[in-house]
Amino acid sequence: MNKPHIDELLEKTPSAYTLVVATAKRTRELVEGKQPLIDPKERKPLAIAIEEINRGLITAHRKLEADE
């Protein structure tokens, strides 16, 4: 896996904060047993989550206070 550049990942999310939260949540899901959306090739959960976001398989959006 080529590590995606941070700029590539930021293009897929509204903010750096949203990117970090989405990556952390997806990593936690993988650690807890959810199936990866890509072939993991014995990669660590964080690397899988980053690659899923980079490929557009996981999308992230900010929840506005008005949405609550």
PQR file with spaces between the fields and no chain letter, atoms N, CA, C, O and H, PARSE charges and radii, in Angstrom:
ATOM       1  N    MET     1       0.842   -1.178    0.000 -0.4000 1.5000
ATOM       2  CA   MET     1       0.000    0.000    0.000 -0.0000 2.0000
ATOM       3  C    MET     1       0.886    1.239    0.000  0.5500 1.7000
ATOM       4  O    MET     1       1.789    1.367    0.827 -0.5500 1.4000
ATOM       5  N    ASN     2       0.627    2.133   -0.915 -0.4000 1.5000
ATOM       6  CA   ASN     2       1.268    3.438   -0.863 -0.0000 2.0000
ATOM       7  C    ASN     2       0.480    4.280    0.112  0.5500 1.7000
ATOM       8  O    ASN     2      -0.742    4.391    0.012 -0.5500 1.4000
ATOM       9  H    ASN     2      -0.107    2.030   -1.587  0.4000 1.0000
ATOM      10  N    LYS     3       1.185    4.870    1.053 -0.4000 1.5000
ATOM      11  CA   LYS     3       0.495    5.696    2.032 -0.0000 2.0000
ATOM      12  C    LYS     3      -0.034    6.940    1.338  0.5500 1.7000
ATOM      13  O    LYS     3       0.727    7.646    0.677 -0.5500 1.4000
ATOM      14  H    LYS     3       2.178    4.779    1.134  0.4000 1.0000
ATOM      15  N    PRO     4      -1.331    7.222    1.477 -0.5600 1.5000
ATOM      16  CA   PRO     4      -1.853    8.435    0.844  0.2800 2.0000
ATOM      17  C    PRO     4      -1.323    9.677    1.559  0.5500 1.7000
ATOM      18  O    PRO     4      -1.130    9.680    2.775 -0.5500 1.4000
ATOM      19  N    HIS     5      -1.101   10.703    0.798 -0.4000 1.5000
ATOM      20  CA   HIS     5      -0.656   11.974    1.358 -0.0000 2.0000
ATOM      21  C    HIS     5      -1.832   12.598    2.108  0.5500 1.7000
ATOM      22  O    HIS     5      -2.986   12.417    1.721 -0.5500 1.4000
ATOM      23  H    HIS     5      -1.258   10.701   -0.190  0.4000 1.0000
ATOM      24  N    ILE     6      -1.541   13.323    3.168 -0.4000 1.5000
ATOM      25  CA   ILE     6      -2.587   13.924    3.992 -0.0000 2.0000
ATOM      26  C    ILE     6      -3.499   14.818    3.159  0.5500 1.7000
ATOM      27  O    ILE     6      -4.697   14.892    3.430 -0.5500 1.4000
ATOM      28  H    ILE     6      -0.603   13.470    3.483  0.4000 1.0000
ATOM      29  N    ASP     7      -2.959   15.494    2.157 -0.4000 1.5000
ATOM      30  CA   ASP     7      -3.784   16.363    1.314 -0.0000 2.0000
ATOM      31  C    ASP     7      -4.840   15.568    0.557  0.5500 1.7000
ATOM      32  O    ASP     7      -5.958   16.046    0.365 -0.5500 1.4000
ATOM      33  H    ASP     7      -1.985   15.434    1.937  0.4000 1.0000
ATOM      34  N    GLU     8      -4.493   14.355    0.125 -0.4000 1.5000
ATOM      35  CA   GLU     8      -5.462   13.497   -0.556 -0.0000 2.0000
ATOM      36  C    GLU     8      -6.611   13.145    0.381  0.5500 1.7000
ATOM      37  O    GLU     8      -7.775   13.165   -0.019 -0.5500 1.4000
ATOM      38  H    GLU     8      -3.585   13.967    0.281  0.4000 1.0000
ATOM      39  N    LEU     9      -6.281   12.827    1.617 -0.4000 1.5000
ATOM      40  CA   LEU     9      -7.306   12.458    2.591 -0.0000 2.0000
ATOM      41  C    LEU     9      -8.176   13.651    2.957  0.5500 1.7000
ATOM      42  O    LEU     9      -9.387   13.509    3.126 -0.5500 1.4000
ATOM      43  H    LEU     9      -5.335   12.810    1.942  0.4000 1.0000
ATOM      44  N    LEU    10      -7.568   14.821    3.081 -0.4000 1.5000
ATOM      45  CA   LEU    10      -8.334   16.014    3.443 -0.0000 2.0000
ATOM      46  C    LEU    10      -9.315   16.419    2.349  0.5500 1.7000
ATOM      47  O    LEU    10     -10.320   17.069    2.637 -0.5500 1.4000
ATOM      48  H    LEU    10      -6.584   14.936    2.943  0.4000 1.0000
ATOM      49  N    GLU    11      -9.046   16.050    1.108 -0.4000 1.5000
ATOM      50  CA   GLU    11      -9.980   16.326    0.012 -0.0000 2.0000
ATOM      51  C    GLU    11     -11.265   15.518    0.169  0.5500 1.7000
ATOM      52  O    GLU    11     -12.293   15.877   -0.404 -0.5500 1.4000
ATOM      53  H    GLU    11      -8.229   15.523    0.873  0.4000 1.0000
ATOM      54  N    LYS    12     -11.218   14.449    0.924 -0.4000 1.5000
ATOM      55  CA   LYS    12     -12.357   13.552    1.070 -0.0000 2.0000
ATOM      56  C    LYS    12     -13.196   13.839    2.311  0.5500 1.7000
ATOM      57  O    LYS    12     -14.225   13.199    2.525 -0.5500 1.4000
ATOM      58  H    LYS    12     -10.383   14.156    1.389  0.4000 1.0000
ATOM      59  N    THR    13     -12.766   14.791    3.125 -0.4000 1.5000
ATOM      60  CA   THR    13     -13.492   15.140    4.346 -0.0000 2.0000
ATOM      61  C    THR    13     -13.584   16.654    4.466  0.5500 1.7000
ATOM      62  O    THR    13     -12.766   17.375    3.895 -0.5500 1.4000
ATOM      63  H    THR    13     -11.930   15.311    2.951  0.4000 1.0000
ATOM      64  N    PRO    14     -14.580   17.140    5.210 -0.5600 1.5000
ATOM      65  CA   PRO    14     -14.742   18.585    5.335  0.2800 2.0000
ATOM      66  C    PRO    14     -13.666   19.278    6.173  0.5500 1.7000
ATOM      67  O    PRO    14     -13.464   20.484    6.031 -0.5500 1.4000
ATOM      68  N    SER    15     -12.978   18.545    7.037 -0.4000 1.5000
ATOM      69  CA   SER    15     -11.954   19.170    7.882 -0.0000 2.0000
ATOM      70  C    SER    15     -10.987   18.111    8.400  0.5500 1.7000
ATOM      71  O    SER    15     -11.256   16.912    8.326 -0.5500 1.4000
ATOM      72  H    SER    15     -13.142   17.565    7.153  0.4000 1.0000
ATOM      73  N    ALA    16      -9.869   18.573    8.918 -0.4000 1.5000
ATOM      74  CA   ALA    16      -8.892   17.656    9.505 -0.0000 2.0000
ATOM      75  C    ALA    16      -9.488   16.955   10.719  0.5500 1.7000
ATOM      76  O    ALA    16      -9.249   15.766   10.933 -0.5500 1.4000
ATOM      77  H    ALA    16      -9.651   19.547    8.978  0.4000 1.0000
ATOM      78  N    TYR    17     -10.256   17.683   11.505 -0.4000 1.5000
ATOM      79  CA   TYR    17     -10.900   17.101   12.688 -0.0000 2.0000
ATOM      80  C    TYR    17     -11.823   15.955   12.277  0.5500 1.7000
ATOM      81  O    TYR    17     -11.794   14.883   12.881 -0.5500 1.4000
ATOM      82  H    TYR    17     -10.450   18.648   11.331  0.4000 1.0000
ATOM      83  N    THR    18     -12.634   16.182   11.258 -0.4000 1.5000
ATOM      84  CA   THR    18     -13.546   15.141   10.782 -0.0000 2.0000
ATOM      85  C    THR    18     -12.772   13.932   10.286  0.5500 1.7000
ATOM      86  O    THR    18     -13.181   12.795   10.520 -0.5500 1.4000
ATOM      87  H    THR    18     -12.657   17.053   10.768  0.4000 1.0000
ATOM      88  N    LEU    19     -11.670   14.162    9.611 -0.4000 1.5000
ATOM      89  CA   LEU    19     -10.826   13.066    9.131 -0.0000 2.0000
ATOM      90  C    LEU    19     -10.301   12.234   10.292  0.5500 1.7000
ATOM      91  O    LEU    19     -10.346   11.005   10.244 -0.5500 1.4000
ATOM      92  H    LEU    19     -11.338   15.086    9.421  0.4000 1.0000
ATOM      93  N    VAL    20      -9.811   12.886   11.322 -0.4000 1.5000
ATOM      94  CA   VAL    20      -9.261   12.178   12.481 -0.0000 2.0000
ATOM      95  C    VAL    20     -10.349   11.377   13.183  0.5500 1.7000
ATOM      96  O    VAL    20     -10.136   10.216   13.533 -0.5500 1.4000
ATOM      97  H    VAL    20      -9.775   13.884   11.362  0.4000 1.0000
ATOM      98  N    VAL    21     -11.511   11.987   13.391 -0.4000 1.5000
ATOM      99  CA   VAL    21     -12.603   11.295   14.085 -0.0000 2.0000
ATOM     100  C    VAL    21     -13.086   10.100   13.262  0.5500 1.7000
ATOM     101  O    VAL    21     -13.292    9.015   13.806 -0.5500 1.4000
ATOM     102  H    VAL    21     -11.683   12.930   13.106  0.4000 1.0000
ATOM     103  N    ALA    22     -13.266   10.291   11.966 -0.4000 1.5000
ATOM     104  CA   ALA    22     -13.733    9.199   11.107 -0.0000 2.0000
ATOM     105  C    ALA    22     -12.725    8.050   11.075  0.5500 1.7000
ATOM     106  O    ALA    22     -13.107    6.881   11.128 -0.5500 1.4000
ATOM     107  H    ALA    22     -13.099   11.172   11.523  0.4000 1.0000
ATOM     108  N    THR    23     -11.457    8.384   10.991 -0.4000 1.5000
ATOM     109  CA   THR    23     -10.414    7.356   10.981 -0.0000 2.0000
ATOM     110  C    THR    23     -10.392    6.592   12.297  0.5500 1.7000
ATOM     111  O    THR    23     -10.276    5.366   12.304 -0.5500 1.4000
ATOM     112  H    THR    23     -11.147    9.334   10.948  0.4000 1.0000
ATOM     113  N    ALA    24     -10.503    7.307   13.402 -0.4000 1.5000
ATOM     114  CA   ALA    24     -10.499    6.655   14.719 -0.0000 2.0000
ATOM     115  C    ALA    24     -11.713    5.748   14.889  0.5500 1.7000
ATOM     116  O    ALA    24     -11.589    4.633   15.394 -0.5500 1.4000
ATOM     117  H    ALA    24     -10.597    8.302   13.396  0.4000 1.0000
ATOM     118  N    LYS    25     -12.881    6.220   14.471 -0.4000 1.5000
ATOM     119  CA   LYS    25     -14.096    5.403   14.601 -0.0000 2.0000
ATOM     120  C    LYS    25     -14.002    4.137   13.753  0.5500 1.7000
ATOM     121  O    LYS    25     -14.348    3.048   14.212 -0.5500 1.4000
ATOM     122  H    LYS    25     -12.982    7.126   14.060  0.4000 1.0000
ATOM     123  N    ARG    26     -13.535    4.285   12.516 -0.4000 1.5000
ATOM     124  CA   ARG    26     -13.429    3.116   11.643 -0.0000 2.0000
ATOM     125  C    ARG    26     -12.375    2.140   12.165  0.5500 1.7000
ATOM     126  O    ARG    26     -12.570    0.926   12.103 -0.5500 1.4000
ATOM     127  H    ARG    26     -13.254    5.170   12.143  0.4000 1.0000
ATOM     128  N    THR    27     -11.275    2.658   12.671 -0.4000 1.5000
ATOM     129  CA   THR    27     -10.242    1.799   13.249 -0.0000 2.0000
ATOM     130  C    THR    27     -10.810    1.013   14.416  0.5500 1.7000
ATOM     131  O    THR    27     -10.557   -0.186   14.536 -0.5500 1.4000
ATOM     132  H    THR    27     -11.117    3.644   12.721  0.4000 1.0000
ATOM     133  N    ARG    28     -11.571    1.669   15.274 -0.4000 1.5000
ATOM     134  CA   ARG    28     -12.187    0.994   16.418 -0.0000 2.0000
ATOM     135  C    ARG    28     -13.139   -0.106   15.942  0.5500 1.7000
ATOM     136  O    ARG    28     -13.157   -1.197   16.513 -0.5500 1.4000
ATOM     137  H    ARG    28     -11.776    2.642   15.177  0.4000 1.0000
ATOM     138  N    GLU    29     -13.929    0.172   14.902 -0.4000 1.5000
ATOM     139  CA   GLU    29     -14.829   -0.850   14.363 -0.0000 2.0000
ATOM     140  C    GLU    29     -14.043   -2.074   13.894  0.5500 1.7000
ATOM     141  O    GLU    29     -14.439   -3.210   14.155 -0.5500 1.4000
ATOM     142  H    GLU    29     -13.915    1.058   14.438  0.4000 1.0000
ATOM     143  N    LEU    30     -12.943   -1.838   13.209 -0.4000 1.5000
ATOM     144  CA   LEU    30     -12.125   -2.951   12.714 -0.0000 2.0000
ATOM     145  C    LEU    30     -11.527   -3.756   13.861  0.5500 1.7000
ATOM     146  O    LEU    30     -11.504   -4.986   13.814 -0.5500 1.4000
ATOM     147  H    LEU    30     -12.622   -0.915   12.997  0.4000 1.0000
ATOM     148  N    VAL    31     -11.048   -3.070   14.882 -0.4000 1.5000
ATOM     149  CA   VAL    31     -10.473   -3.753   16.046 -0.0000 2.0000
ATOM     150  C    VAL    31     -11.536   -4.602   16.738  0.5500 1.7000
ATOM     151  O    VAL    31     -11.241   -5.681   17.250 -0.5500 1.4000
ATOM     152  H    VAL    31     -11.067   -2.071   14.920  0.4000 1.0000
ATOM     153  N    GLU    32     -12.779   -4.105   16.749 -0.4000 1.5000
ATOM     154  CA   GLU    32     -13.869   -4.823   17.414 -0.0000 2.0000
ATOM     155  C    GLU    32     -14.452   -5.942   16.557  0.5500 1.7000
ATOM     156  O    GLU    32     -15.375   -6.630   16.991 -0.5500 1.4000
ATOM     157  H    GLU    32     -13.018   -3.228   16.332  0.4000 1.0000
ATOM     158  N    GLY    33     -13.925   -6.136   15.338 -0.4000 1.5000
ATOM     159  CA   GLY    33     -14.331   -7.296   14.559 -0.0000 2.0000
ATOM     160  C    GLY    33     -15.086   -7.036   13.275  0.5500 1.7000
ATOM     161  O    GLY    33     -15.407   -7.989   12.566 -0.5500 1.4000
ATOM     162  H    GLY    33     -13.175   -5.576   14.985  0.4000 1.0000
ATOM     163  N    LYS    34     -15.386   -5.794   12.942 -0.4000 1.5000
ATOM     164  CA   LYS    34     -16.061   -5.525   11.672 -0.0000 2.0000
ATOM     165  C    LYS    34     -15.133   -5.898   10.524  0.5500 1.7000
ATOM     166  O    LYS    34     -13.911   -5.792   10.635 -0.5500 1.4000
ATOM     167  H    LYS    34     -15.125   -5.020   13.518  0.4000 1.0000
ATOM     168  N    GLN    35     -15.724   -6.332    9.434 -0.4000 1.5000
ATOM     169  CA   GLN    35     -14.947   -6.765    8.278 -0.0000 2.0000
ATOM     170  C    GLN    35     -14.424   -5.566    7.490  0.5500 1.7000
ATOM     171  O    GLN    35     -15.155   -4.599    7.277 -0.5500 1.4000
ATOM     172  H    GLN    35     -16.716   -6.418    9.344  0.4000 1.0000
ATOM     173  N    PRO    36     -13.179   -5.623    7.061 -0.5600 1.5000
ATOM     174  CA   PRO    36     -12.640   -4.542    6.230  0.2800 2.0000
ATOM     175  C    PRO    36     -13.301   -4.540    4.853  0.5500 1.7000
ATOM     176  O    PRO    36     -13.747   -5.580    4.368 -0.5500 1.4000
ATOM     177  N    LEU    37     -13.360   -3.372    4.233 -0.4000 1.5000
ATOM     178  CA   LEU    37     -13.951   -3.227    2.908 -0.0000 2.0000
ATOM     179  C    LEU    37     -12.922   -3.427    1.805  0.5500 1.7000
ATOM     180  O    LEU    37     -13.254   -3.378    0.620 -0.5500 1.4000
ATOM     181  H    LEU    37     -12.998   -2.527    4.627  0.4000 1.0000
ATOM     182  N    ILE    38     -11.675   -3.651    2.198 -0.4000 1.5000
ATOM     183  CA   ILE    38     -10.593   -3.918    1.248 -0.0000 2.0000
ATOM     184  C    ILE    38      -9.888   -5.193    1.684  0.5500 1.7000
ATOM     185  O    ILE    38     -10.110   -5.692    2.787 -0.5500 1.4000
ATOM     186  H    ILE    38     -11.405   -3.691    3.160  0.4000 1.0000
ATOM     187  N    ASP    39      -9.040   -5.712    0.813 -0.4000 1.5000
ATOM     188  CA   ASP    39      -8.221   -6.867    1.179 -0.0000 2.0000
ATOM     189  C    ASP    39      -7.151   -6.383    2.155  0.5500 1.7000
ATOM     190  O    ASP    39      -6.277   -5.609    1.767 -0.5500 1.4000
ATOM     191  H    ASP    39      -8.859   -5.307   -0.083  0.4000 1.0000
ATOM     192  N    PRO    40      -7.202   -6.826    3.415 -0.5600 1.5000
ATOM     193  CA   PRO    40      -6.301   -6.266    4.422  0.2800 2.0000
ATOM     194  C    PRO    40      -4.830   -6.619    4.252  0.5500 1.7000
ATOM     195  O    PRO    40      -3.979   -5.861    4.718 -0.5500 1.4000
ATOM     196  N    LYS    41      -4.492   -7.715    3.617 -0.4000 1.5000
ATOM     197  CA   LYS    41      -3.091   -8.123    3.423 -0.0000 2.0000
ATOM     198  C    LYS    41      -2.277   -7.992    4.711  0.5500 1.7000
ATOM     199  O    LYS    41      -1.147   -7.504    4.699 -0.5500 1.4000
ATOM     200  H    LYS    41      -5.183   -8.331    3.238  0.4000 1.0000
ATOM     201  N    GLU    42      -2.859   -8.429    5.802 -0.4000 1.5000
ATOM     202  CA   GLU    42      -2.196   -8.428    7.109 -0.0000 2.0000
ATOM     203  C    GLU    42      -1.773   -7.033    7.568  0.5500 1.7000
ATOM     204  O    GLU    42      -0.776   -6.889    8.276 -0.5500 1.4000
ATOM     205  H    GLU    42      -3.777   -8.826    5.812  0.4000 1.0000
ATOM     206  N    ARG    43      -2.515   -6.019    7.175 -0.4000 1.5000
ATOM     207  CA   ARG    43      -2.216   -4.648    7.610 -0.0000 2.0000
ATOM     208  C    ARG    43      -2.854   -4.367    8.954  0.5500 1.7000
ATOM     209  O    ARG    43      -3.762   -5.075    9.390 -0.5500 1.4000
ATOM     210  H    ARG    43      -3.325   -6.136    6.600  0.4000 1.0000
ATOM     211  N    LYS    44      -2.377   -3.345    9.590 -0.4000 1.5000
ATOM     212  CA   LYS    44      -2.934   -2.926   10.869 -0.0000 2.0000
ATOM     213  C    LYS    44      -4.261   -2.206   10.630  0.5500 1.7000
ATOM     214  O    LYS    44      -4.467   -1.624    9.565 -0.5500 1.4000
ATOM     215  H    LYS    44      -1.639   -2.770    9.236  0.4000 1.0000
ATOM     216  N    PRO    45      -5.168   -2.241   11.620 -0.5600 1.5000
ATOM     217  CA   PRO    45      -6.484   -1.612   11.460  0.2800 2.0000
ATOM     218  C    PRO    45      -6.424   -0.136   11.062  0.5500 1.7000
ATOM     219  O    PRO    45      -7.248    0.311   10.265 -0.5500 1.4000
ATOM     220  N    LEU    46      -5.482    0.621   11.590 -0.4000 1.5000
ATOM     221  CA   LEU    46      -5.378    2.036   11.235 -0.0000 2.0000
ATOM     222  C    LEU    46      -5.056    2.204    9.753  0.5500 1.7000
ATOM     223  O    LEU    46      -5.648    3.053    9.085 -0.5500 1.4000
ATOM     224  H    LEU    46      -4.812    0.257   12.238  0.4000 1.0000
ATOM     225  N    ALA    47      -4.136    1.414    9.238 -0.4000 1.5000
ATOM     226  CA   ALA    47      -3.773    1.499    7.821 -0.0000 2.0000
ATOM     227  C    ALA    47      -4.952    1.114    6.934  0.5500 1.7000
ATOM     228  O    ALA    47      -5.151    1.703    5.872 -0.5500 1.4000
ATOM     229  H    ALA    47      -3.656    0.724    9.780  0.4000 1.0000
ATOM     230  N    ILE    48      -5.729    0.130    7.367 -0.4000 1.5000
ATOM     231  CA   ILE    48      -6.914   -0.284    6.610 -0.0000 2.0000
ATOM     232  C    ILE    48      -7.926    0.853    6.582  0.5500 1.7000
ATOM     233  O    ILE    48      -8.470    1.172    5.525 -0.5500 1.4000
ATOM     234  H    ILE    48      -5.567   -0.348    8.230  0.4000 1.0000
ATOM     235  N    ALA    49      -8.183    1.466    7.733 -0.4000 1.5000
ATOM     236  CA   ALA    49      -9.149    2.568    7.817 -0.0000 2.0000
ATOM     237  C    ALA    49      -8.730    3.729    6.920  0.5500 1.7000
ATOM     238  O    ALA    49      -9.563    4.302    6.217 -0.5500 1.4000
ATOM     239  H    ALA    49      -7.741    1.207    8.591  0.4000 1.0000
ATOM     240  N    ILE    50      -7.456    4.075    6.940 -0.4000 1.5000
ATOM     241  CA   ILE    50      -6.963    5.173    6.101 -0.0000 2.0000
ATOM     242  C    ILE    50      -7.148    4.847    4.624  0.5500 1.7000
ATOM     243  O    ILE    50      -7.570    5.702    3.846 -0.5500 1.4000
ATOM     244  H    ILE    50      -6.779    3.610    7.510  0.4000 1.0000
ATOM     245  N    GLU    51      -6.837    3.624    4.238 -0.4000 1.5000
ATOM     246  CA   GLU    51      -6.981    3.230    2.838 -0.0000 2.0000
ATOM     247  C    GLU    51      -8.453    3.218    2.419  0.5500 1.7000
ATOM     248  O    GLU    51      -8.775    3.617    1.299 -0.5500 1.4000
ATOM     249  H    GLU    51      -6.494    2.929    4.870  0.4000 1.0000
ATOM     250  N    GLU    52      -9.343    2.771    3.293 -0.4000 1.5000
ATOM     251  CA   GLU    52     -10.776    2.786    2.980 -0.0000 2.0000
ATOM     252  C    GLU    52     -11.264    4.215    2.753  0.5500 1.7000
ATOM     253  O    GLU    52     -12.033    4.466    1.825 -0.5500 1.4000
ATOM     254  H    GLU    52      -9.082    2.448    4.203  0.4000 1.0000
ATOM     255  N    ILE    53     -10.830    5.138    3.581 -0.4000 1.5000
ATOM     256  CA   ILE    53     -11.210    6.543    3.407 -0.0000 2.0000
ATOM     257  C    ILE    53     -10.620    7.086    2.115  0.5500 1.7000
ATOM     258  O    ILE    53     -11.303    7.789    1.370 -0.5500 1.4000
ATOM     259  H    ILE    53     -10.206    4.934    4.334  0.4000 1.0000
ATOM     260  N    ASN    54      -9.376    6.772    1.843 -0.4000 1.5000
ATOM     261  CA   ASN    54      -8.719    7.252    0.627 -0.0000 2.0000
ATOM     262  C    ASN    54      -9.421    6.746   -0.626  0.5500 1.7000
ATOM     263  O    ASN    54      -9.519    7.475   -1.613 -0.5500 1.4000
ATOM     264  H    ASN    54      -8.821    6.201    2.448  0.4000 1.0000
ATOM     265  N    ARG    55      -9.901    5.538   -0.604 -0.4000 1.5000
ATOM     266  CA   ARG    55     -10.593    4.966   -1.769 -0.0000 2.0000
ATOM     267  C    ARG    55     -12.045    5.427   -1.868  0.5500 1.7000
ATOM     268  O    ARG    55     -12.720    5.129   -2.853 -0.5500 1.4000
ATOM     269  H    ARG    55      -9.822    4.945    0.198  0.4000 1.0000
ATOM     270  N    GLY    56     -12.527    6.144   -0.867 -0.4000 1.5000
ATOM     271  CA   GLY    56     -13.908    6.625   -0.887 -0.0000 2.0000
ATOM     272  C    GLY    56     -14.919    5.596   -0.420  0.5500 1.7000
ATOM     273  O    GLY    56     -16.121    5.774   -0.616 -0.5500 1.4000
ATOM     274  H    GLY    56     -11.979    6.386   -0.067  0.4000 1.0000
ATOM     275  N    LEU    57     -14.446    4.519    0.198 -0.4000 1.5000
ATOM     276  CA   LEU    57     -15.347    3.479    0.689 -0.0000 2.0000
ATOM     277  C    LEU    57     -15.999    3.878    2.007  0.5500 1.7000
ATOM     278  O    LEU    57     -17.071    3.381    2.352 -0.5500 1.4000
ATOM     279  H    LEU    57     -13.469    4.375    0.357  0.4000 1.0000
ATOM     280  N    ILE    58     -15.359    4.761    2.729 -0.4000 1.5000
ATOM     281  CA   ILE    58     -15.881    5.312    3.979 -0.0000 2.0000
ATOM     282  C    ILE    58     -15.990    6.814    3.766  0.5500 1.7000
ATOM     283  O    ILE    58     -15.025    7.461    3.360 -0.5500 1.4000
ATOM     284  H    ILE    58     -14.489    5.164    2.449  0.4000 1.0000
ATOM     285  N    THR    59     -17.159    7.363    4.038 -0.4000 1.5000
ATOM     286  CA   THR    59     -17.324    8.806    3.914 -0.0000 2.0000
ATOM     287  C    THR    59     -17.538    9.405    5.293  0.5500 1.7000
ATOM     288  O    THR    59     -18.047    8.748    6.202 -0.5500 1.4000
ATOM     289  H    THR    59     -17.943    6.837    4.368  0.4000 1.0000
ATOM     290  N    ALA    60     -17.148   10.641    5.431 -0.4000 1.5000
ATOM     291  CA   ALA    60     -17.274   11.327    6.716 -0.0000 2.0000
ATOM     292  C    ALA    60     -17.915   12.683    6.487  0.5500 1.7000
ATOM     293  O    ALA    60     -17.636   13.365    5.501 -0.5500 1.4000
ATOM     294  H    ALA    60     -16.735   11.175    4.694  0.4000 1.0000
ATOM     295  N    HIS    61     -18.767   13.053    7.407 -0.4000 1.5000
ATOM     296  CA   HIS    61     -19.368   14.379    7.354 -0.0000 2.0000
ATOM     297  C    HIS    61     -19.532   14.901    8.769  0.5500 1.7000
ATOM     298  O    HIS    61     -19.607   14.125    9.722 -0.5500 1.4000
ATOM     299  H    HIS    61     -18.993   12.499    8.208  0.4000 1.0000
ATOM     300  N    ARG    62     -19.587   16.196    8.899 -0.4000 1.5000
ATOM     301  CA   ARG    62     -19.746   16.811   10.216 -0.0000 2.0000
ATOM     302  C    ARG    62     -21.212   16.853   10.570  0.5500 1.7000
ATOM     303  O    ARG    62     -22.058   17.163    9.731 -0.5500 1.4000
ATOM     304  H    ARG    62     -19.526   16.826    8.125  0.4000 1.0000
ATOM     305  N    LYS    63     -21.507   16.542   11.808 -0.4000 1.5000
ATOM     306  CA   LYS    63     -22.868   16.645   12.303 -0.0000 2.0000
ATOM     307  C    LYS    63     -23.009   18.024   12.939  0.5500 1.7000
ATOM     308  O    LYS    63     -22.312   18.348   13.900 -0.5500 1.4000
ATOM     309  H    LYS    63     -20.820   16.290   12.490  0.4000 1.0000
ATOM     310  N    LEU    64     -23.898   18.815   12.405 -0.4000 1.5000
ATOM     311  CA   LEU    64     -24.108   20.154   12.928 -0.0000 2.0000
ATOM     312  C    LEU    64     -24.985   20.093   14.163  0.5500 1.7000
ATOM     313  O    LEU    64     -25.799   19.179   14.300 -0.5500 1.4000
ATOM     314  H    LEU    64     -24.464   18.552   11.623  0.4000 1.0000
ATOM     315  N    GLU    65     -24.835   21.042   15.054 -0.4000 1.5000
ATOM     316  CA   GLU    65     -25.634   21.071   16.279 -0.0000 2.0000
ATOM     317  C    GLU    65     -27.120   21.097   15.959  0.5500 1.7000
ATOM     318  O    GLU    65     -27.914   20.511   16.695 -0.5500 1.4000
ATOM     319  H    GLU    65     -24.174   21.785   14.942  0.4000 1.0000
ATOM     320  N    ALA    66     -27.512   21.756   14.891 -0.4000 1.5000
ATOM     321  CA   ALA    66     -28.918   21.819   14.505 -0.0000 2.0000
ATOM     322  C    ALA    66     -29.455   20.453   14.101  0.5500 1.7000
ATOM     323  O    ALA    66     -30.664   20.227   14.147 -0.5500 1.4000
ATOM     324  H    ALA    66     -26.867   22.233   14.293  0.4000 1.0000
ATOM     325  N    ASP    67     -28.570   19.539   13.706 -0.4000 1.5000
ATOM     326  CA   ASP    67     -28.974   18.191   13.305 -0.0000 2.0000
ATOM     327  C    ASP    67     -29.308   17.306   14.490  0.5500 1.7000
ATOM     328  O    ASP    67     -29.935   16.261   14.317 -0.5500 1.4000
ATOM     329  H    ASP    67     -27.588   19.722   13.669  0.4000 1.0000
ATOM     330  N    GLU    68     -28.909   17.693   15.673 -0.4000 1.5000
ATOM     331  CA   GLU    68     -29.077   16.827   16.844 -0.0000 2.0000
ATOM     332  C    GLU    68     -30.497   16.791   17.316  0.5500 1.7000
ATOM     333  O    GLU    68     -30.806   16.108   18.292 -0.5500 1.4000
ATOM     334  H    GLU    68     -28.399   18.542   15.813  0.4000 1.0000
